[in-house]
Amino acid sequence: MNRGTQVLLVAAVLLLSGCGTINTVFRPDAVASQNLKDSRSHCENVPRIYSGVIYGFCTLNGEPRPEKSLKDQSVLDSAGNAFPVIAIEAVASGVLDTLVLPYTIYRQSKDGSIEIYR
């Protein structure tokens, strides 16, 4: 398997496991809240409209964890720079958020934002 295929495979796995839209729209609110709590995000809530993009920014806004940063660094080093993965995830979340926009507008008006409990 060549280097380009490995990078794409790592990116696909990261996108599917960490897609903000999947975590905020298709999974229970408690899952998104717990994930953001675990990532030590400074966000207090996530509005449901374009929640995938906001979830991604909240995850990036989290405090680094020293015990994970060394392990994660090897993944980032093997994939090169992390920026392309983050950019692809943001674009994918934006596209998915746009597709589910009517549903998220309804859920925002009915249930409000997703609260992040500390």
N, C-alpha and C positions, 0 to 999 in steps of 0.2 A: 504494500500500500504506500503510495507516494505521499509526500509532505502536504500537498494541497488537499488531497482526499482526507487526510487526518484532521486538518484544520476545519474543513467543512463538516466532518463528522462531529467534532467537538462542539462546533457552533450549533449544529442541529440539536444535539443533546441538551445544550444549555438553553436554547430557545424553547424547546418543548417542555423542559422541566421548570423553567423560570418565567414563562410568558405571563406578564402582568394581567392581560385580559383573561386568560384561563383561570388565574388565581382569584380574580375579583368578580368575574361575571358567572363563571360556570361552577365554582366551588362555594361552599358555605362562607359567610362573612367571617366566622371564627377562624377559618384557615388563613385568610388574608391577614387578619388582625394578628394572629400568632406569628406568621412569617415575618411581618414587619416588626413585631416586637422582638423576635429572635435576631433580626438584622440590626437591632439597636437604632432604628430609624427615629428621627426627630419629628416625624409627621404625627399629628394627633388624630387625623381622620383622612379618608380618601373619598372624594366625591365619586359617585357612580358613573357620571358622564366622563368619558375618556379615562376611566379608572386604570386601565392597563398602562397607559403612558405615565400617569401620576404615580402608580405603584412602582414602576421602574425608577423614577426619579427619587421616590422615598427610599427605595432600597439602596440606591447610590449615595443617598444622604446619610446613611447609617454609619455608626462608628466602626472603625476597623477592629477586628478581633485578632490579637496577636497569634493565638494558637492556630487559627485557620489561615492567616495570611501567608505563612510559609508554605503550607500545603497547596493553597490556591495559586501561589506564585509559580510553581512548577507547571501548572496547567497553562497559565498565561504565557510563560516563557516558551512552552512548546507550540503555542498557537501564535506566537509573535506578540503583537500589541492587542490589548483588550478593547480598544476603541471600535474596531469593526464589529465585534460581537455585540457591544452595547448599542451601536448605531442600528444594526440589523434588528435587534430586539425591539428598539424604540419604533422603528418603521413598521415592523410586523404588528406590534401592539396598536399602533395608530390605525393601521388598516382594519384590524379586527374590531377595534373600538368603533370605527365608523360603520362597519357592517351591523353591529349590534346597538347602534345609537338609539333607535326607537324604543328598544327594550330598556336600555339604561336610563333614558329620560323618564320612562314610566316608573322604574324602580326608585329613581332619585326622588320623584314627587311622592311616591307611596311610603318608602322606608327611610329616606334621607341618606346621608353619607355613611360609609363604613367606618366605625369608630375603632381606634387602636387603643386597647386597654392595656395599661401598664401594670 
